[in-house]
Amino acid sequence: MDRAGGTPAPLRIRNADQHYKVNFSLPVFSARKAADIHSRYCALSMTYLQKLAADTANLYAKSFGRPARWIVAAPGRVNVIGEHTDYNEGFVLPTAIERYAVMAADKAPGGEKVIQIRDSSGAETAFIDLSAPVKPGAPKWSNYARGVISGMMERGLNPGGLDILLNSTVPLGGGLSSSASLEVCTATLLEAVTGRTLVPVEKALLCQKAEHEFAGVPCGIMDQFISVMGRQNNLLLLDCRSRETQLVPMNDPAVSLLIANTNVKHELANGEYGRRRAQCETACRILGAPSLRETTSEALANAKDKMDDIVFRRARHVIGEIERTVHAAEAVRNANWPAVGQLMYASHASLRDDYEVSCKELDVIVEIAEGIGIKGGVFGCRMTGGGFGGCAVALVKTELIEAISKQLAAEYKKKTGIDATIFTTRPAAGATVLKG
Ligand code: GLA
């Protein structure tokens, strides 16, 4: 049911030790205008990937002097809610976005046992020798592909020598999973070339392992799962304990996801991620719980004196965020957008104050969004991804996208001196073979 034009029922959501009460009355909504924008937008988004594939095919022909035999794509993602919960066996609610890593490829001439990857952005070309076990190496970015190639070869999927052109539109370091999209794109290409496919869960886990072992990033499972399993017009509710997934339809033309890239990436990101994981593990040891998924806010409150304040607040974020994510999935199913929006704001506050992974620029975006408010078309906004820079995601009224984007960009520039990059996306499909 589309409730964007009505007055939603009040909703009380209990989170750790706070209560959120949601009860808004909304201005009358122009359904026809939203539907117009939506259908124009869908026509555009259907061709976005096709156009990107065609561009990549042209770049390939120019670069290698012959046509590509395979073209594959894997999307980046935006996480609507459920941040830093995946490695705590909780829930996440991401969607694939219309930004992709695309690879065009052909067999290497002369039966060479080398995979060559040229990057359309001009980054250093990677040469990966298949005549010995594949190891991490230079250039650094190639480790995401190396890790996947190594994992696929261990499973007997040997593609032989390849000439590949990589063309990615997922912003680097923006918290939109540019690395997972590269991993999943590589795995999808090797599936296409070898004519063998992995079970989706196995494929996602193989890509996650590549990131752990070849890039040294102890990430959770969210990014690779959504890049493999995304479905158009759906969010994915992923239970990171059982690895079960549920599609959560989000096809109301009246609402859209707006992504605002702060265009900052703070250096501490990597070490801090591992530190957060360790703090969660400390909380579990003290609570005697196998994971923070297995505990409750009551148990945490009872153990408050046994842990230091930082560990307590980290655990409070995770426990509250798991609960918020489940509520948010339900609210999306009911098209209760104001409720989803409030949960997004609560998530941001918790990530900022308890988990301490936000930064000034992300907080500025969220404050501006809050200032615009529901009357101006913003239901909610929060940082998305690992944090310390990158992107914020906002749930907005489709018909007001232009006005919201302009205001966000202008106020952000005024407050930080930085140009934000703002774009909108419909929930997109996961990795796909476009040719071959
Ligand atoms: C990064 C990781 C994910 C997840 C998020 C935070 O994107 O790759 O696994 O932990 O941070 O939610």
Residues whose N, C-alpha, C, O or C-beta is under 5 A from the ligand:
A	BS01	GLA	G82 E83 H84 T85 D86 C219 G220 I221 M222 D223 G385 G386
